Amino acid sequence: MSAPIIIVGAGLAGLRTAEELRRAGYEGRLVMLGDESRLPYDRPPLSKQFVRGETDDTTLRPVEFFEEKSIELRLGVAASGVDTAARRLRLADGDVLDYSHLIIATGLRPRRLPGLPDLAGVHVLRDHADAAGLRGDVTGASKALVIGAGFIGCEVAASFRASGLEVVLVEPQPTPLASVLGEQVGALVARMHREEGVDLRCGVGLDTLLADADGRVAGARLADGSEVGADLVVVGVGSRPAIDWLTDSGVALADPADGGGVLADEVGRTSAENVWTVGDVAAWRHDTGKQARVEHWTNAGEQAKLLACALLGAEPPTAARVPYFWSDQYDVKIQALGTPSAADDVVVVSDDGRKFLAYYSREGALTGVVGAGMTAQVMKARAKVAAAVPVADLLATT
């Protein structure tokens, strides 16, 4: 029997790649490995509907799907290394698997703040087990502290407020989402959270956590010397690529200072023969020539199509790819098209006190559109973002 295509990672990117390989006509053995024991599931609801107790199951495909598509699932086992010359994958349980092609889709691991005491009631949020533990603690909590006002931190803070908790949200940067969307739009997000009753403290970091006599978190001391009480803490300070198992593999990795991840060309091909990468862990080459990771839900599906076609020698999709991501906070959906950056020029073209629309540009060309509660206006801008139209032309008709 010929060696299979092996996908390491049973998250969204791994699943979409398996689906696209079958859709593109691959009929050989296809193996998907996951270090969690659960069927592939959707992560975005974990910080929202799942934590709030509104849903219990975010499974993407039932077990029957994998049987019908002849996808061999091996769950609850992680990859521990790979010999790319011999095309041999080592697993943490001691097993060794030969492969014809290897697809790296291992995603991310949450960052943790060093030097903090190990206390009950302190959580990170990345996988289903994290979310289940957090949801269990929400039930008995009244005051929550969220460290980090990125997308996860903002979504968790919104979920906590919806569950009736008092919330302190701490962010060292001047505004929420400042590093992603810039301070001008970040200030509009800050306004929304404050209107919802969040005690938002920007420009200050965490010093240490405080404990009660039973070893449970009781609050925190911030870098400015102030103290806040909390019986529940979520640390949302970003993630890092899950690539430790690739040490000494010969697969080229990105510099951690540039975001890390597995380096790849514009279709997911790595430096090692017959080794590919997709999803959050993958630092693909983009139109600018730069290789960088994109941590967006829609990106996983778009990359999966390109990778599957390239691997099988099929014709790739030709439609222009316009990155898209969103974040649900309270009753507002924040959406972004294109590649908005904190370094871009920003013009807020609409703001009613809660909903807003902003244009991002570099050297006069439109790079992105960000909106809150303005779904139609954002999505109508897709072609304009793809064409990088002059932002002055848009403003003239606004």
C-alpha positions as YAML, in Angstrom:
chain: A
units: angstrom
residues:
- id: 1
  name: MET
  ca: [0.00, 0.00, 0.00]
- id: 2
  name: SER
  ca: [1.39, 3.44, -0.95]
- id: 3
  name: ALA
  ca: [2.22, 5.93, 1.78]
- id: 4
  name: PRO
  ca: [-0.62, 8.33, 2.59]
- id: 5
  name: ILE
  ca: [-0.88, 12.09, 2.61]
- id: 6
  name: ILE
  ca: [-0.71, 12.97, 6.30]
- id: 7
  name: ILE
  ca: [-2.19, 16.16, 7.72]
- id: 8
  name: VAL
  ca: [-0.77, 17.04, 11.14]
- id: 9
  name: GLY
  ca: [-3.44, 19.11, 12.85]
- id: 10
  name: ALA
  ca: [-7.16, 18.42, 13.13]
- id: 11
  name: GLY
  ca: [-8.39, 21.98, 13.35]
- id: 12
  name: LEU
  ca: [-10.19, 24.05, 10.75]
- id: 13
  name: ALA
  ca: [-7.19, 24.34, 8.39]
- id: 14
  name: GLY
  ca: [-6.45, 20.62, 8.50]
- id: 15
  name: LEU
  ca: [-10.09, 19.73, 7.91]
- id: 16
  name: ARG
  ca: [-10.53, 22.16, 5.03]
- id: 17
  name: THR
  ca: [-7.36, 20.81, 3.39]
- id: 18
  name: ALA
  ca: [-8.65, 17.24, 3.64]
- id: 19
  name: GLU
  ca: [-11.96, 18.32, 2.11]
- id: 20
  name: GLU
  ca: [-10.24, 20.17, -0.73]
- id: 21
  name: LEU
  ca: [-7.95, 17.23, -1.52]
- id: 22
  name: ARG
  ca: [-10.98, 14.98, -1.91]
- id: 23
  name: ARG
  ca: [-12.85, 17.64, -3.87]
- id: 24
  name: ALA
  ca: [-9.88, 18.02, -6.23]
- id: 25
  name: GLY
  ca: [-9.93, 14.31, -6.99]
- id: 26
  name: TYR
  ca: [-7.39, 12.74, -4.65]
- id: 27
  name: GLU
  ca: [-8.54, 9.16, -3.97]
- id: 28
  name: GLY
  ca: [-5.53, 7.77, -2.09]
- id: 29
  name: ARG
  ca: [-5.02, 7.28, 1.63]
- id: 30
  name: LEU
  ca: [-5.54, 10.42, 3.67]
- id: 31
  name: VAL
  ca: [-4.66, 10.54, 7.36]
- id: 32
  name: MET
  ca: [-5.44, 13.40, 9.76]
- id: 33
  name: LEU
  ca: [-3.72, 13.58, 13.15]
- id: 34
  name: GLY
  ca: [-4.92, 15.67, 16.10]
- id: 35
  name: ASP
  ca: [-3.44, 16.07, 19.56]
- id: 36
  name: GLU
  ca: [-6.90, 16.60, 21.04]
- id: 37
  name: SER
  ca: [-9.33, 13.71, 21.44]
- id: 38
  name: ARG
  ca: [-12.27, 15.65, 19.97]
- id: 39
  name: LEU
  ca: [-13.49, 15.72, 16.39]
- id: 40
  name: PRO
  ca: [-12.44, 18.88, 14.54]
- id: 41
  name: TYR
  ca: [-14.38, 21.83, 15.94]
- id: 42
  name: ASP
  ca: [-14.89, 25.53, 15.35]
- id: 43
  name: ARG
  ca: [-12.88, 27.80, 17.65]
- id: 44
  name: PRO
  ca: [-14.50, 31.27, 17.24]
- id: 45
  name: PRO
  ca: [-17.64, 30.35, 19.26]
- id: 46
  name: LEU
  ca: [-15.51, 29.29, 22.26]
- id: 47
  name: SER
  ca: [-14.99, 32.88, 23.41]
- id: 48
  name: LYS
  ca: [-18.61, 33.79, 22.77]
- id: 49
  name: GLN
  ca: [-21.58, 31.39, 22.60]
- id: 50
  name: PHE
  ca: [-19.79, 28.50, 24.32]
- id: 51
  name: VAL
  ca: [-18.47, 30.48, 27.28]
- id: 52
  name: ARG
  ca: [-21.89, 32.08, 27.72]
- id: 53
  name: GLY
  ca: [-23.53, 28.64, 27.81]
- id: 54
  name: GLU
  ca: [-25.55, 29.21, 24.64]
- id: 55
  name: THR
  ca: [-24.11, 26.20, 22.82]
- id: 56
  name: ASP
  ca: [-22.41, 22.97, 23.88]
- id: 57
  name: ASP
  ca: [-21.14, 21.67, 20.57]
- id: 58
  name: THR
  ca: [-19.04, 23.42, 17.93]
- id: 59
  name: THR
  ca: [-18.08, 20.26, 16.00]
- id: 60
  name: LEU
  ca: [-17.44, 21.01, 12.32]
- id: 61
  name: ARG
  ca: [-18.17, 17.55, 10.87]
- id: 62
  name: PRO
  ca: [-19.72, 14.41, 12.39]
- id: 63
  name: VAL
  ca: [-17.78, 11.16, 12.49]
- id: 64
  name: GLU
  ca: [-19.85, 9.84, 9.56]
- id: 65
  name: PHE
  ca: [-18.33, 12.52, 7.32]
- id: 66
  name: PHE
  ca: [-14.83, 11.13, 7.80]
- id: 67
  name: GLU
  ca: [-16.05, 7.61, 7.12]
- id: 68
  name: GLU
  ca: [-17.80, 8.70, 3.91]
- id: 69
  name: LYS
  ca: [-14.72, 10.60, 2.69]
- id: 70
  name: SER
  ca: [-12.30, 7.83, 3.74]
- id: 71
  name: ILE
  ca: [-10.33, 10.19, 5.96]
- id: 72
  name: GLU
  ca: [-8.45, 8.25, 8.63]
- id: 73
  name: LEU
  ca: [-8.66, 10.16, 11.89]
- id: 74
  name: ARG
  ca: [-6.09, 9.59, 14.63]
- id: 75
  name: LEU
  ca: [-7.04, 11.76, 17.56]
- id: 76
  name: GLY
  ca: [-5.40, 12.26, 20.93]
- id: 77
  name: VAL
  ca: [-1.86, 11.87, 19.59]
- id: 78
  name: ALA
  ca: [0.65, 14.57, 18.70]
- id: 79
  name: ALA
  ca: [3.53, 14.61, 16.24]
- id: 80
  name: SER
  ca: [6.92, 14.61, 17.95]
- id: 81
  name: GLY
  ca: [9.29, 14.89, 14.98]
- id: 82
  name: VAL
  ca: [9.82, 14.29, 11.30]
- id: 83
  name: ASP
  ca: [12.59, 12.90, 9.11]
- id: 84
  name: THR
  ca: [11.98, 14.75, 5.86]
- id: 85
  name: ALA
  ca: [14.67, 12.84, 3.97]
- id: 86
  name: ALA
  ca: [13.06, 9.48, 4.76]
- id: 87
  name: ARG
  ca: [9.52, 10.97, 4.67]
- id: 88
  name: ARG
  ca: [8.81, 9.55, 8.08]
- id: 89
  name: LEU
  ca: [6.71, 11.12, 10.84]
- id: 90
  name: ARG
  ca: [7.26, 10.32, 14.52]
- id: 91
  name: LEU
  ca: [4.35, 10.42, 16.96]
- id: 92
  name: ALA
  ca: [4.37, 11.11, 20.68]
- id: 93
  name: ASP
  ca: [3.00, 7.61, 21.38]
- id: 94
  name: GLY
  ca: [6.10, 6.07, 19.77]
- id: 95
  name: ASP
  ca: [4.51, 5.17, 16.45]
- id: 96
  name: VAL
  ca: [6.22, 6.03, 13.15]
- id: 97
  name: LEU
  ca: [4.31, 6.74, 9.92]
- id: 98
  name: ASP
  ca: [5.62, 6.98, 6.37]
- id: 99
  name: TYR
  ca: [4.08, 9.68, 4.19]
- id: 100
  name: SER
  ca: [3.97, 10.66, 0.53]
- id: 101
  name: HIS
  ca: [3.19, 14.28, 1.41]
- id: 102
  name: LEU
  ca: [3.11, 15.91, 4.83]
- id: 103
  name: ILE
  ca: [0.86, 18.90, 5.55]
- id: 104
  name: ILE
  ca: [1.61, 20.93, 8.67]
- id: 105
  name: ALA
  ca: [-1.58, 22.46, 10.13]
- id: 106
  name: THR
  ca: [-0.75, 22.50, 13.85]
- id: 107
  name: GLY
  ca: [-2.04, 26.01, 14.52]
- id: 108
  name: LEU
  ca: [-1.15, 28.01, 17.61]
- id: 109
  name: ARG
  ca: [-0.59, 27.73, 21.34]
- id: 110
  name: PRO
  ca: [-1.61, 30.52, 23.75]
- id: 111
  name: ARG
  ca: [1.14, 32.67, 25.21]
- id: 112
  name: ARG
  ca: [1.46, 32.76, 28.97]
- id: 113
  name: LEU
  ca: [2.87, 35.53, 31.09]
- id: 114
  name: PRO
  ca: [6.06, 34.37, 32.82]
- id: 115
  name: GLY
  ca: [6.55, 34.66, 36.55]
- id: 116
  name: LEU
  ca: [2.89, 34.54, 37.57]
- id: 117
  name: PRO
  ca: [1.83, 32.32, 40.49]
- id: 118
  name: ASP
  ca: [-0.01, 29.12, 39.58]
- id: 119
  name: LEU
  ca: [-3.50, 29.83, 40.91]
- id: 120
  name: ALA
  ca: [-6.94, 28.34, 40.45]
- id: 121
  name: GLY
  ca: [-9.29, 30.58, 38.47]
- id: 122
  name: VAL
  ca: [-6.62, 31.75, 35.99]
- id: 123
  name: HIS
  ca: [-7.28, 30.78, 32.37]
- id: 124
  name: VAL
  ca: [-6.02, 31.04, 28.82]
- id: 125
  name: LEU
  ca: [-8.39, 30.39, 25.93]
- id: 126
  name: ARG
  ca: [-7.41, 28.49, 22.83]
- id: 127
  name: ASP
  ca: [-8.88, 24.99, 22.78]
- id: 128
  name: HIS
  ca: [-12.09, 23.29, 23.87]
- id: 129
  name: ALA
  ca: [-10.66, 22.18, 27.23]
- id: 130
  name: ASP
  ca: [-9.65, 25.79, 27.98]
- id: 131
  name: ALA
  ca: [-13.15, 26.99, 27.14]
- id: 132
  name: ALA
  ca: [-14.85, 24.28, 29.20]
- id: 133
  name: GLY
  ca: [-12.75, 25.13, 32.25]
- id: 134
  name: LEU
  ca: [-13.46, 28.82, 31.82]
- id: 135
  name: ARG
  ca: [-17.18, 28.26, 31.37]
- id: 136
  name: GLY
  ca: [-17.28, 26.24, 34.59]
- id: 137
  name: ASP
  ca: [-15.67, 29.10, 36.53]
- id: 138
  name: VAL
  ca: [-17.98, 31.76, 35.07]
- id: 139
  name: THR
  ca: [-20.95, 30.20, 36.85]
- id: 140
  name: GLY
  ca: [-19.68, 31.02, 40.32]
- id: 141
  name: ALA
  ca: [-17.87, 34.28, 39.54]
- id: 142
  name: SER
  ca: [-18.94, 37.87, 40.03]
- id: 143
  name: LYS
  ca: [-15.78, 39.84, 39.10]
- id: 144
  name: ALA
  ca: [-13.49, 39.05, 36.18]
- id: 145
  name: LEU
  ca: [-10.16, 40.44, 35.09]
- id: 146
  name: VAL
  ca: [-9.15, 40.12, 31.44]
- id: 147
  name: ILE
  ca: [-5.51, 40.79, 30.62]
- id: 148
  name: GLY
  ca: [-5.03, 41.84, 27.01]
- id: 149
  name: ALA
  ca: [-7.52, 43.70, 24.81]
- id: 150
  name: GLY
  ca: [-6.88, 41.95, 21.53]
- id: 151
  name: PHE
  ca: [-9.72, 40.19, 19.77]
- id: 152
  name: ILE
  ca: [-9.89, 37.30, 22.25]
- id: 153
  name: GLY
  ca: [-9.72, 39.61, 25.26]
- id: 154
  name: CYS
  ca: [-12.39, 41.93, 23.89]
- id: 155
  name: GLU
  ca: [-14.70, 39.03, 22.98]
- id: 156
  name: VAL
  ca: [-14.28, 37.41, 26.38]
- id: 157
  name: ALA
  ca: [-14.92, 40.71, 28.14]
- id: 158
  name: ALA
  ca: [-18.12, 41.13, 26.13]
- id: 159
  name: SER
  ca: [-19.22, 37.58, 26.96]
- id: 160
  name: PHE
  ca: [-18.56, 38.14, 30.66]
- id: 161
  name: ARG
  ca: [-20.65, 41.31, 30.65]
- id: 162
  name: ALA
  ca: [-23.47, 39.41, 28.92]
- id: 163
  name: SER
  ca: [-23.23, 36.84, 31.73]
- id: 164
  name: GLY
  ca: [-23.62, 39.59, 34.35]
- id: 165
  name: LEU
  ca: [-20.02, 39.77, 35.60]
- id: 166
  name: GLU
  ca: [-18.19, 42.93, 36.54]
- id: 167
  name: VAL
  ca: [-15.22, 43.18, 34.19]
- id: 168
  name: VAL
  ca: [-11.85, 44.91, 34.33]
- id: 169
  name: LEU
  ca: [-10.04, 44.82, 30.98]
- id: 170
  name: VAL
  ca: [-6.33, 45.69, 31.11]
- id: 171
  name: GLU
  ca: [-4.27, 46.58, 28.05]
- id: 172
  name: PRO
  ca: [-0.68, 47.95, 28.00]
- id: 173
  name: GLN
  ca: [-1.26, 49.68, 24.67]
- id: 174
  name: PRO
  ca: [-3.13, 52.99, 24.38]
- id: 175
  name: THR
  ca: [-6.35, 51.34, 23.13]
- id: 176
  name: PRO
  ca: [-7.83, 47.92, 22.49]
- id: 177
  name: LEU
  ca: [-6.68, 46.40, 19.17]
- id: 178
  name: ALA
  ca: [-4.12, 49.19, 18.73]
- id: 179
  name: SER
  ca: [-1.48, 46.90, 17.23]
- id: 180
  name: VAL
  ca: [-3.94, 45.50, 14.68]
- id: 181
  name: LEU
  ca: [-6.30, 48.34, 13.75]
- id: 182
  name: GLY
  ca: [-4.49, 51.39, 15.13]
- id: 183
  name: GLU
  ca: [-5.35, 53.76, 17.93]
- id: 184
  name: GLN
  ca: [-8.02, 55.74, 16.08]
- id: 185
  name: VAL
  ca: [-10.30, 52.76, 15.49]
- id: 186
  name: GLY
  ca: [-9.14, 51.23, 18.77]
- id: 187
  name: ALA
  ca: [-10.58, 54.26, 20.57]
- id: 188
  name: LEU
  ca: [-13.98, 53.54, 19.00]
- id: 189
  name: VAL
  ca: [-13.80, 49.95, 20.27]
- id: 190
  name: ALA
  ca: [-12.80, 51.27, 23.70]
- id: 191
  name: ARG
  ca: [-15.85, 53.53, 23.72]
- id: 192
  name: MET
  ca: [-18.14, 50.57, 23.07]
- id: 193
  name: HIS
  ca: [-16.70, 48.53, 25.94]
- id: 194
  name: ARG
  ca: [-16.93, 51.43, 28.38]
- id: 195
  name: GLU
  ca: [-20.55, 52.05, 27.36]
- id: 196
  name: GLU
  ca: [-21.23, 48.39, 28.19]
- id: 197
  name: GLY
  ca: [-19.86, 48.87, 31.70]
- id: 198
  name: VAL
  ca: [-16.35, 47.46, 31.29]
- id: 199
  name: ASP
  ca: [-13.69, 49.05, 33.49]
- id: 200
  name: LEU
  ca: [-11.17, 49.46, 30.67]
- id: 201
  name: ARG
  ca: [-7.65, 50.39, 31.72]
- id: 202
  name: CYS
  ca: [-5.27, 51.09, 28.86]
- id: 203
  name: GLY
  ca: [-1.62, 52.02, 29.01]
- id: 204
  name: VAL
  ca: [-1.00, 49.78, 32.00]
- id: 205
  name: GLY
  ca: [0.21, 46.22, 32.32]
- id: 206
  name: LEU
  ca: [0.03, 43.49, 34.94]
- id: 207
  name: ASP
  ca: [2.50, 43.31, 37.82]
- id: 208
  name: THR
  ca: [1.33, 40.14, 39.55]
- id: 209
  name: LEU
  ca: [-1.71, 38.13, 40.58]
- id: 210
  name: LEU
  ca: [-3.01, 38.04, 44.14]
- id: 211
  name: ALA
  ca: [-4.23, 34.88, 45.88]
- id: 212
  name: ASP
  ca: [-6.62, 34.02, 48.68]
- id: 213
  name: ALA
  ca: [-5.84, 31.58, 51.49]
- id: 214
  name: ASP
  ca: [-7.04, 28.63, 49.40]
- id: 215
  name: GLY
  ca: [-4.69, 29.28, 46.49]
- id: 216
  name: ARG
  ca: [-7.33, 30.78, 44.24]
- id: 217
  name: VAL
  ca: [-6.90, 34.05, 42.42]
- id: 218
  name: ALA
  ca: [-8.34, 37.01, 44.32]
- id: 219
  name: GLY
  ca: [-7.22, 39.85, 42.13]
- id: 220
  name: ALA
  ca: [-4.17, 41.52, 40.67]
- id: 221
  name: ARG
  ca: [-1.71, 44.31, 41.20]
- id: 222
  name: LEU
  ca: [-1.16, 46.37, 38.07]
- id: 223
  name: ALA
  ca: [2.05, 47.99, 36.90]
- id: 224
  name: ASP
  ca: [0.86, 51.41, 38.12]
- id: 225
  name: GLY
  ca: [0.52, 50.05, 41.68]
- id: 226
  name: SER
  ca: [-3.28, 49.87, 41.68]
- id: 227
  name: GLU
  ca: [-5.05, 46.68, 42.74]
- id: 228
  name: VAL
  ca: [-8.20, 45.12, 41.34]
- id: 229
  name: GLY
  ca: [-10.30, 42.35, 42.84]
- id: 230
  name: ALA
  ca: [-11.24, 39.35, 40.71]
- id: 231
  name: ASP
  ca: [-12.34, 35.77, 41.27]
- id: 232
  name: LEU
  ca: [-11.71, 34.90, 37.61]
- id: 233
  name: VAL
  ca: [-8.81, 35.89, 35.34]
- id: 234
  name: VAL
  ca: [-8.31, 35.34, 31.61]
- id: 235
  name: VAL
  ca: [-4.89, 35.96, 30.09]
- id: 236
  name: GLY
  ca: [-5.26, 36.86, 26.41]
- id: 237
  name: VAL
  ca: [-1.84, 38.09, 25.34]
- id: 238
  name: GLY
  ca: [-1.55, 36.37, 21.98]
- id: 239
  name: SER
  ca: [-0.41, 33.02, 20.65]
- id: 240
  name: ARG
  ca: [2.67, 31.37, 19.20]
- id: 241
  name: PRO
  ca: [2.95, 28.81, 16.39]
- id: 242
  name: ALA
  ca: [2.92, 25.15, 17.48]
- id: 243
  name: ILE
  ca: [6.22, 24.21, 15.84]
- id: 244
  name: ASP
  ca: [8.37, 22.80, 18.65]
- id: 245
  name: TRP
  ca: [8.14, 19.34, 17.07]
- id: 246
  name: LEU
  ca: [9.83, 20.65, 13.91]
- id: 247
  name: THR
  ca: [13.16, 21.38, 15.60]
- id: 248
  name: ASP
  ca: [16.01, 19.82, 13.59]
- id: 249
  name: SER
  ca: [13.55, 18.73, 10.89]
- id: 250
  name: GLY
  ca: [15.14, 20.78, 8.13]
- id: 251
  name: VAL
  ca: [11.85, 22.60, 7.52]
- id: 252
  name: ALA
  ca: [12.63, 26.33, 7.36]
- id: 253
  name: LEU
  ca: [10.95, 28.35, 10.11]
- id: 254
  name: ALA
  ca: [10.26, 32.06, 10.33]
- id: 255
  name: ASP
  ca: [12.06, 34.24, 12.82]
- id: 256
  name: PRO
  ca: [9.98, 34.58, 16.01]
- id: 257
  name: ALA
  ca: [10.56, 38.34, 15.81]
- id: 258
  name: ASP
  ca: [8.61, 38.27, 12.53]
- id: 259
  name: GLY
  ca: [5.77, 36.22, 13.97]
- id: 260
  name: GLY
  ca: [7.34, 32.77, 13.63]
- id: 261
  name: GLY
  ca: [5.66, 29.87, 11.89]
- id: 262
  name: VAL
  ca: [6.56, 27.59, 8.98]
- id: 263
  name: LEU
  ca: [7.93, 29.40, 5.93]
- id: 264
  name: ALA
  ca: [6.21, 28.59, 2.64]
- id: 265
  name: ASP
  ca: [5.69, 29.89, -0.87]
- id: 266
  name: GLU
  ca: [2.42, 31.29, -2.22]
- id: 267
  name: VAL
  ca: [0.75, 27.84, -2.33]
- id: 268
  name: GLY
  ca: [2.02, 26.41, 0.96]
- id: 269
  name: ARG
  ca: [5.13, 24.56, -0.26]
- id: 270
  name: THR
  ca: [7.86, 24.55, 2.42]
- id: 271
  name: SER
  ca: [11.64, 24.25, 2.09]
- id: 272
  name: ALA
  ca: [11.43, 20.45, 2.50]
- id: 273
  name: GLU
  ca: [10.39, 18.25, -0.39]
- id: 274
  name: ASN
  ca: [6.76, 17.08, -0.22]
- id: 275
  name: VAL
  ca: [6.14, 19.05, 2.98]
- id: 276
  name: TRP
  ca: [3.41, 21.71, 2.98]
- id: 277
  name: THR
  ca: [1.82, 24.02, 5.53]
- id: 278
  name: VAL
  ca: [-1.55, 25.72, 5.94]
- id: 279
  name: GLY
  ca: [-3.52, 27.82, 8.43]
- id: 280
  name: ASP
  ca: [-2.44, 29.87, 11.43]
- id: 281
  name: VAL
  ca: [0.96, 28.17, 11.67]
- id: 282
  name: ALA
  ca: [1.84, 28.90, 8.02]
- id: 283
  name: ALA
  ca: [3.93, 31.90, 6.97]
- id: 284
  name: TRP
  ca: [2.98, 32.00, 3.29]
- id: 285
  name: ARG
  ca: [4.52, 34.36, 0.74]
- id: 286
  name: HIS
  ca: [2.08, 37.13, -0.13]
- id: 287
  name: ASP
  ca: [1.75, 39.49, -3.09]
- id: 288
  name: THR
  ca: [4.28, 41.86, -1.53]
- id: 289
  name: GLY
  ca: [6.88, 39.10, -1.45]
- id: 290
  name: LYS
  ca: [6.84, 39.02, 2.33]
- id: 291
  name: GLN
  ca: [6.21, 35.75, 4.15]
- id: 292
  name: ALA
  ca: [3.83, 36.14, 7.08]
- id: 293
  name: ARG
  ca: [1.16, 34.28, 8.99]
- id: 294
  name: VAL
  ca: [-2.51, 35.26, 8.73]
- id: 295
  name: GLU
  ca: [-4.64, 34.21, 11.70]
- id: 296
  name: HIS
  ca: [-8.08, 34.50, 10.14]
- id: 297
  name: TRP
  ca: [-10.87, 31.90, 9.89]
- id: 298
  name: THR
  ca: [-11.52, 32.52, 6.19]
- id: 299
  name: ASN
  ca: [-7.82, 32.33, 5.35]
- id: 300
  name: ALA
  ca: [-7.70, 28.64, 6.30]
- id: 301
  name: GLY
  ca: [-10.24, 27.72, 3.63]
- id: 302
  name: GLU
  ca: [-8.65, 29.88, 0.93]
- id: 303
  name: GLN
  ca: [-5.20, 28.45, 1.59]
- id: 304
  name: ALA
  ca: [-6.57, 24.89, 1.64]
- id: 305
  name: LYS
  ca: [-7.91, 25.29, -1.92]
- id: 306
  name: LEU
  ca: [-4.61, 26.63, -3.24]
- id: 307
  name: LEU
  ca: [-2.53, 23.99, -1.47]
- id: 308
  name: ALA
  ca: [-4.69, 21.07, -2.60]
- id: 309
  name: CYS
  ca: [-4.55, 22.21, -6.23]
- id: 310
  name: ALA
  ca: [-0.79, 22.74, -6.13]
- id: 311
  name: LEU
  ca: [-0.13, 19.40, -4.46]
- id: 312
  name: LEU
  ca: [-2.23, 17.52, -7.02]
- id: 313
  name: GLY
  ca: [-1.14, 19.57, -10.04]
- id: 314
  name: ALA
  ca: [-4.62, 20.94, -10.62]
- id: 315
  name: GLU
  ca: [-5.55, 24.43, -11.81]
- id: 316
  name: PRO
  ca: [-5.72, 26.80, -8.81]
- id: 317
  name: PRO
  ca: [-8.53, 29.31, -8.22]
- id: 318
  name: THR
  ca: [-7.96, 32.60, -10.07]
- id: 319
  name: ALA
  ca: [-10.27, 34.94, -8.17]
- id: 320
  name: ALA
  ca: [-8.55, 37.75, -6.29]
- id: 321
  name: ARG
  ca: [-8.07, 36.92, -2.63]
- id: 322
  name: VAL
  ca: [-9.16, 39.66, -0.26]
- id: 323
  name: PRO
  ca: [-8.44, 38.82, 3.39]
- id: 324
  name: TYR
  ca: [-11.47, 39.04, 5.65]
- id: 325
  name: PHE
  ca: [-12.00, 38.65, 9.37]
- id: 326
  name: TRP
  ca: [-14.58, 39.53, 11.96]
- id: 327
  name: SER
  ca: [-15.15, 39.74, 15.69]
- id: 328
  name: ASP
  ca: [-18.51, 39.63, 17.49]
- id: 329
  name: GLN
  ca: [-18.64, 41.90, 20.52]
- id: 330
  name: TYR
  ca: [-21.97, 42.63, 22.26]
- id: 331
  name: ASP
  ca: [-24.54, 43.30, 19.52]
- id: 332
  name: VAL
  ca: [-21.91, 44.53, 17.07]
- id: 333
  name: LYS
  ca: [-20.00, 42.62, 14.42]
- id: 334
  name: ILE
  ca: [-16.62, 44.20, 13.73]
- id: 335
  name: GLN
  ca: [-15.48, 43.29, 10.20]
- id: 336
  name: ALA
  ca: [-12.32, 43.95, 8.26]
- id: 337
  name: LEU
  ca: [-11.52, 43.53, 4.57]
- id: 338
  name: GLY
  ca: [-8.03, 43.68, 3.13]
- id: 339
  name: THR
  ca: [-4.85, 44.25, 5.10]
- id: 340
  name: PRO
  ca: [-5.54, 47.13, 7.48]
- id: 341
  name: SER
  ca: [-2.53, 48.03, 9.59]
- id: 342
  name: ALA
  ca: [-1.87, 50.22, 12.59]
- id: 343
  name: ALA
  ca: [0.68, 52.05, 10.41]
- id: 344
  name: ASP
  ca: [-1.88, 52.95, 7.72]
- id: 345
  name: ASP
  ca: [-3.57, 56.30, 7.22]
- id: 346
  name: VAL
  ca: [-7.10, 56.01, 8.66]
- id: 347
  name: VAL
  ca: [-10.22, 57.99, 7.86]
- id: 348
  name: VAL
  ca: [-13.40, 57.32, 9.81]
- id: 349
  name: VAL
  ca: [-16.14, 58.02, 7.25]
- id: 350
  name: SER
  ca: [-19.13, 57.11, 9.41]
- id: 351
  name: ASP
  ca: [-19.68, 57.06, 13.17]
- id: 352
  name: ASP
  ca: [-23.04, 57.22, 14.92]
- id: 353
  name: GLY
  ca: [-21.63, 56.75, 18.40]
- id: 354
  name: ARG
  ca: [-21.56, 52.95, 18.22]
- id: 355
  name: LYS
  ca: [-21.47, 51.78, 14.61]
- id: 356
  name: PHE
  ca: [-18.62, 53.03, 12.45]
- id: 357
  name: LEU
  ca: [-16.86, 52.63, 9.11]
- id: 358
  name: ALA
  ca: [-13.20, 53.41, 8.43]
- id: 359
  name: TYR
  ca: [-10.95, 53.39, 5.35]
- id: 360
  name: TYR
  ca: [-7.29, 52.39, 5.60]
- id: 361
  name: SER
  ca: [-4.71, 53.45, 3.01]
- id: 362
  name: ARG
  ca: [-0.98, 53.47, 2.23]
- id: 363
  name: GLU
  ca: [0.46, 56.05, -0.14]
- id: 364
  name: GLY
  ca: [-3.09, 56.98, -1.10]
- id: 365
  name: ALA
  ca: [-4.21, 53.46, -2.09]
- id: 366
  name: LEU
  ca: [-7.00, 51.68, -0.24]
- id: 367
  name: THR
  ca: [-5.63, 48.77, 1.80]
- id: 368
  name: GLY
  ca: [-8.57, 47.90, 3.99]
- id: 369
  name: VAL
  ca: [-12.05, 48.72, 5.24]
- id: 370
  name: VAL
  ca: [-13.08, 48.19, 8.85]
- id: 371
  name: GLY
  ca: [-16.62, 48.51, 10.07]
- id: 372
  name: ALA
  ca: [-18.63, 47.86, 13.20]
- id: 373
  name: GLY
  ca: [-22.29, 47.07, 12.73]
- id: 374
  name: MET
  ca: [-22.05, 48.01, 9.03]
- id: 375
  name: THR
  ca: [-21.98, 44.65, 7.29]
- id: 376
  name: ALA
  ca: [-23.33, 45.74, 3.92]
- id: 377
  name: GLN
  ca: [-21.00, 48.74, 3.63]
- id: 378
  name: VAL
  ca: [-17.94, 46.64, 4.43]
- id: 379
  name: MET
  ca: [-18.75, 43.79, 2.05]
- id: 380
  name: LYS
  ca: [-19.58, 46.15, -0.83]
- id: 381
  name: ALA
  ca: [-16.01, 47.43, -0.63]
- id: 382
  name: ARG
  ca: [-14.42, 44.07, -1.52]
- id: 383
  name: ALA
  ca: [-13.76, 44.93, -5.18]
- id: 384
  name: LYS
  ca: [-12.39, 48.35, -4.27]
- id: 385
  name: VAL
  ca: [-9.98, 46.82, -1.76]
- id: 386
  name: ALA
  ca: [-8.89, 44.21, -4.30]
- id: 387
  name: ALA
  ca: [-8.22, 46.97, -6.84]
- id: 388
  name: ALA
  ca: [-6.43, 49.21, -4.31]
- id: 389
  name: VAL
  ca: [-8.41, 52.20, -5.58]
- id: 390
  name: PRO
  ca: [-7.29, 55.69, -4.55]
- id: 391
  name: VAL
  ca: [-8.88, 56.48, -1.22]
- id: 392
  name: ALA
  ca: [-9.42, 60.06, -2.38]
- id: 393
  name: ASP
  ca: [-11.84, 58.79, -5.01]
- id: 394
  name: LEU
  ca: [-13.84, 56.97, -2.34]
- id: 395
  name: LEU
  ca: [-13.94, 60.01, -0.08]
- id: 396
  name: ALA
  ca: [-15.15, 62.16, -2.93]
- id: 397
  name: THR
  ca: [-18.25, 59.99, -3.28]
- id: 398
  name: THR
  ca: [-18.88, 59.40, 0.44]
...
